[in-house]
Amino acid sequence: MALINYSSREIHCKIVYYGTGLGGKTTNLEYVHKQLNPTIRGEMVSLNTANERTLFFDFLPLDLGSVQGFRTKFSLYTVPGQVEYNASRKLVLNGADGIVFVADSQMEKMEENGESLKNMEDNLSEYNMTLDSLPWILQYNKRDLPNAASLEMLERTLNTRGVLSFEAVAYEGTGVFQTLKAISKEVLNRLT
Amino acid sequence: MLNPQLTSLIVTTEGLKTITNILNKLKDETKARYIILVEKSGQMITSVGEETPFSMPLSALVAGAFASTREIAKLLGETEFNVMFQQGKTRNIYIYSLKTQDLLTVVFDESPMLGIVKLKTKQVADALGDEISSMLHKK
C-alpha cells in the first residue's frame, strides 16, 4: 500500500507487472526506461538469471508529476514469470498498490495465462488482498504475432471482471505508455 | 483529500522529525556513511548522512534481499532472521528488521565498527518501531 510523506509532500506507490514467463513484462519496463527522460526516471535494476530471464524482479523508479500538491513517485516492478519462481513472485507482490497483468496473446499461451492469473489471485490472498480490493488492468501483449488469439477471445477468457484492457506490442512500445498511464491513474484515483 | 484508509503508512512531519533525530544520533555513534529506513515493501521512508543517488533502487534491493532471507529462515524452521550483514572490501551494510518488519539499513566503512553498529542499532530499534507503529495507527 502507498506511503504518503507529509513532510516531503510525496506519495510513493508500487505497481507490479505480473504474467507468464516470456510474456513481455520486462520489455514493458525496458521500453519505459528507454523512452523517458532521465530527469523523471531512475536507473532500472534487473535481477536476472545467467540467460537473461528475470530471477527475482526488475525495478524502475519514476516521478510522475504532482497531484494535489504531492509529488507522485511510482516504483515499477516485474515478477519472474517462470512457474518455479512462485516464492519470489509472492514476495514482490507485497505492498503492491496496483497490478498490470501482461497476457501473452499467442493462442498456445491461453492456458498459461489463465494459470498465471489464478496464481496471482492465490498469491494476493496470502496478503489478504483480492482482485476486487486493488486496482489492476490487463495488457494483451504480442498483438503483432500471426498466432495471436482474437481480442474477443482474450477478453472472454481473461477479463471476466471487466477491468480496463489494452492491446500492446511491447518491444516496439505500442500500448506500453497507455497501460502505465491507466494503472497509475487507477492507483491515484483510489488514494484521493 | 487523500484517503488514509488506503495507505499503509502516513509519514507525519512530527514523526519524521523524531525518526530523523534517532537516525542522526545512530549515524554519529556508528560513524555510518548513511542510514536508510526502508518500508517493508521496498519504499524508502527516510535517510540520513551522505546523499546517495541510489537510495530508491537500494531500498528496493534491500527489501527484496531481506524478504528472501525471511523465506530462507522459514525453510530452516526459524520465524525470521532479524539481521543481515554484508561485508565488502571498503563498504559494509548492516540491515536490522524492526518489529514492524521495516528495515533499518546502515552503510559504513570500517569493519571494526561492526560491534558498535550491532549494539547501537539494536538499542534504537524499539524506539523506531514504536514511532512507525504510531504513524500506522494514525490512519
Interface residues (C-beta under 8 A of the other chain):
Chain A: M1 A2 L3 I4 N5 Y6 S7 I11 H12 K14 G42 E43 V45 L47 F56 F57 F59 P61 Q68 F70 K73 S75 Y77 A87 S88 L91 V92 N94 G95 A96 R190 L191 T192
Chain B: M1 L2 N3 L6 T7 S8 L9 I10 V11 T12 T13 L16 K17 E39 K40 S41 G42 Q43 M44 I45 T46 F54 M56 P57 A60 L61 G64 A67 S68 E71
